[in-house]
Amino acid sequence: MSKIGKQPIKIPAGVTCEIKETEIAVKGPKGEIDLRILPGIKPVIAENELTLEPAKKTKQVMSNWGTLRSLAANAVKGVTEGFEKTLMLEGVGFRIAKDGEGLALSLGFSHPVKYAGVKGITFEVEKNTILKIRGFDKGLVGQVAAEIRMLKKPEPYKGKGFHYANEVIRRKAGKKAATTGTAAA
């Protein structure tokens, strides 16, 4: 038995779940997400709870069971509360600015870097160096955050570049001056 798959998902007030032939449609105040039903899993909605039942006990079906349950729980949480990732930009002269729906980034290159807005994602810039990425789709929020981080990954010597708010950058020691003392022979 899957420890995750057998847990029911409570559907809060204001959220509607509808089971179609090949997908589960979740609608809420923040947006709408359609989840493809994975093979071997049967979703059931009863008394404001979504439960998932496996058709067989094969290894793949049991894996799909836990995966679909996690995706459905994230969809319900996303359309009610939403998800957020925070990126911090380190470096002298590095700046973030909103450019309509997208971003204009000064990352030490000879030109400003533009990042186009993505449907379902909102950006909030604080102090020109903190970027909050918000949306109702957990996977899309993570994907956008990863794409922006790849524009200027943190380097190991001074830590310049984008890093997540809770990420620890392992620093390397720089060049050290040669010692003037000679070793005893």
C-alpha positions as CSV (number, residue, x, y, z in Angstrom):
1,M,0.0,0.0,0.0
2,S,1.1,3.5,-0.8
3,K,1.4,5.6,2.3
4,I,0.7,8.7,0.3
5,G,-1.8,7.4,-2.2
6,K,-4.3,6.1,0.4
7,Q,-4.7,9.5,2.1
8,P,-7.8,11.4,1.0
9,I,-7.6,14.9,-0.2
10,K,-10.1,17.4,1.4
11,I,-11.7,19.7,-1.1
12,P,-12.2,23.1,0.6
13,A,-15.1,25.4,0.1
14,G,-14.8,27.4,-3.1
15,V,-13.0,24.7,-4.9
16,T,-14.6,22.3,-7.4
17,C,-13.2,19.0,-8.6
18,E,-14.6,17.3,-11.6
19,I,-13.6,13.9,-13.0
20,K,-13.6,13.7,-16.7
21,E,-12.7,10.7,-18.9
22,T,-8.9,11.2,-18.8
23,E,-8.4,14.1,-16.4
24,I,-9.3,15.7,-13.1
25,A,-10.3,19.4,-13.4
26,V,-9.7,21.4,-10.3
27,K,-11.1,25.0,-10.2
28,G,-10.6,27.5,-7.4
29,P,-10.3,31.3,-6.8
30,K,-6.7,31.5,-8.1
31,G,-7.1,29.5,-11.3
32,E,-7.9,26.1,-12.9
33,I,-5.7,23.0,-13.3
34,D,-6.3,19.9,-15.4
35,L,-4.5,16.8,-14.2
36,R,-4.1,13.8,-16.6
37,I,-5.2,10.6,-14.8
38,L,-2.3,8.2,-14.7
39,P,-2.9,4.6,-15.9
40,G,-4.3,2.1,-13.4
41,I,-5.8,4.8,-11.1
42,K,-9.5,5.5,-10.5
43,P,-10.4,8.8,-8.8
44,V,-13.5,9.0,-6.7
45,I,-15.2,12.1,-5.2
46,A,-17.4,11.6,-2.2
47,E,-18.4,14.0,0.6
48,N,-15.9,16.8,-0.3
49,E,-13.0,14.4,-0.5
50,L,-11.1,13.1,-3.4
51,T,-9.7,9.6,-3.1
52,L,-7.7,7.6,-5.5
53,E,-8.0,3.8,-5.9
54,P,-5.5,1.5,-7.7
55,A,-7.0,-0.9,-10.2
56,K,-4.2,-3.5,-9.8
57,K,-1.3,-4.0,-7.4
58,T,1.6,-3.8,-9.9
59,K,4.7,-1.8,-9.1
60,Q,3.9,0.9,-11.8
61,V,0.3,1.3,-10.7
62,M,1.4,1.7,-7.1
63,S,3.9,4.4,-8.1
64,N,1.3,6.2,-10.2
65,W,-1.1,6.1,-7.2
66,G,1.2,8.1,-5.0
67,T,2.3,10.4,-7.8
68,L,-1.3,11.3,-8.8
69,R,-2.3,11.8,-5.2
70,S,0.6,14.3,-4.7
71,L,-0.2,16.1,-7.9
72,A,-3.9,16.4,-7.0
73,A,-3.1,17.7,-3.5
74,N,-0.8,20.3,-5.0
75,A,-3.5,21.3,-7.5
76,V,-6.0,21.8,-4.7
77,K,-3.5,23.8,-2.6
78,G,-2.5,25.8,-5.6
79,V,-5.9,27.0,-6.6
80,T,-6.7,28.0,-3.0
81,E,-3.4,29.4,-1.6
82,G,-1.0,29.4,-4.5
83,F,2.8,28.8,-4.4
84,E,5.8,31.1,-4.1
85,K,9.5,30.9,-4.7
86,T,11.9,33.6,-3.7
87,L,15.2,34.3,-5.6
88,M,17.8,36.6,-4.3
89,L,20.4,38.4,-6.5
90,E,23.9,39.0,-5.2
91,G,26.5,41.2,-6.9
92,V,27.5,44.8,-7.3
93,G,25.4,46.5,-9.9
94,F,23.1,43.6,-10.4
95,R,19.4,44.7,-10.5
96,I,15.9,43.3,-11.2
97,A,13.2,45.6,-12.6
98,K,9.6,44.8,-13.7
99,D,9.1,45.3,-17.4
100,G,5.3,45.1,-18.0
101,E,4.5,41.4,-17.3
102,G,8.1,40.3,-17.6
103,L,11.5,41.3,-16.1
104,A,14.5,43.4,-17.1
105,L,17.6,42.1,-15.5
106,S,21.0,43.7,-15.1
107,L,23.4,40.8,-14.6
108,G,26.8,42.2,-15.4
109,F,26.6,41.5,-19.1
110,S,27.0,44.2,-21.8
111,H,23.3,44.2,-22.3
112,P,20.2,44.0,-20.1
113,V,18.6,40.6,-20.1
114,K,14.8,40.4,-20.7
115,Y,12.6,37.6,-19.3
116,A,9.1,37.5,-20.8
117,G,6.1,37.0,-18.6
118,V,4.5,33.6,-18.3
119,K,0.7,33.1,-18.2
120,G,-0.3,32.2,-14.6
121,I,2.9,33.6,-13.0
122,T,3.2,37.0,-11.3
123,F,6.5,38.6,-10.3
124,E,7.1,40.9,-7.3
125,V,10.4,42.8,-7.0
126,E,11.6,44.0,-3.6
127,K,14.7,46.3,-3.2
128,N,15.9,45.6,-6.8
129,T,17.5,42.3,-5.6
130,I,14.7,40.1,-4.3
131,L,12.3,38.4,-6.7
132,K,9.2,36.6,-5.6
133,I,7.6,34.3,-8.2
134,R,4.0,33.4,-7.5
135,G,1.5,31.2,-9.2
136,F,-1.1,28.5,-8.7
137,D,0.8,25.7,-10.6
138,K,3.6,24.3,-8.4
139,G,5.5,22.8,-11.3
140,L,5.3,26.0,-13.4
141,V,6.5,28.2,-10.5
142,G,9.5,25.9,-10.0
143,Q,10.3,25.9,-13.7
144,V,10.2,29.7,-14.0
145,A,12.4,30.1,-10.9
146,A,14.9,27.6,-12.3
147,E,15.0,29.3,-15.7
148,I,15.6,32.7,-14.1
149,R,18.3,31.2,-11.8
150,M,20.1,29.7,-14.9
151,L,20.5,33.2,-16.4
152,K,23.2,33.9,-13.7
153,K,24.0,30.9,-11.4
154,P,25.8,31.7,-8.2
155,E,29.5,31.4,-8.6
156,P,31.5,29.7,-5.7
157,Y,34.0,32.5,-4.9
158,K,31.9,35.6,-4.1
159,G,28.4,34.0,-4.5
160,K,27.4,36.5,-7.3
161,G,24.3,35.5,-9.1
162,F,20.8,34.2,-8.4
163,H,20.1,31.9,-5.5
164,Y,17.0,30.7,-3.7
165,A,16.2,32.3,-0.4
166,N,16.9,29.2,1.7
167,E,19.8,27.9,-0.5
168,V,23.3,27.8,1.0
169,I,26.1,28.5,-1.5
170,R,29.3,26.5,-0.8
171,R,32.1,29.0,-1.1
172,K,35.6,28.2,-2.2
173,A,38.8,29.8,-0.9
174,G,40.4,32.1,-3.3
175,K,44.1,32.2,-4.2
176,K,46.3,32.5,-1.1
177,A,49.5,34.5,-1.0
178,A,52.7,32.3,-0.8
179,T,54.2,32.1,2.6
180,T,57.5,33.8,3.1
181,G,58.8,31.4,5.7
182,T,60.8,28.3,4.5
183,A,60.1,24.9,5.8
184,A,62.8,23.3,8.0
185,A,64.7,20.7,6.0
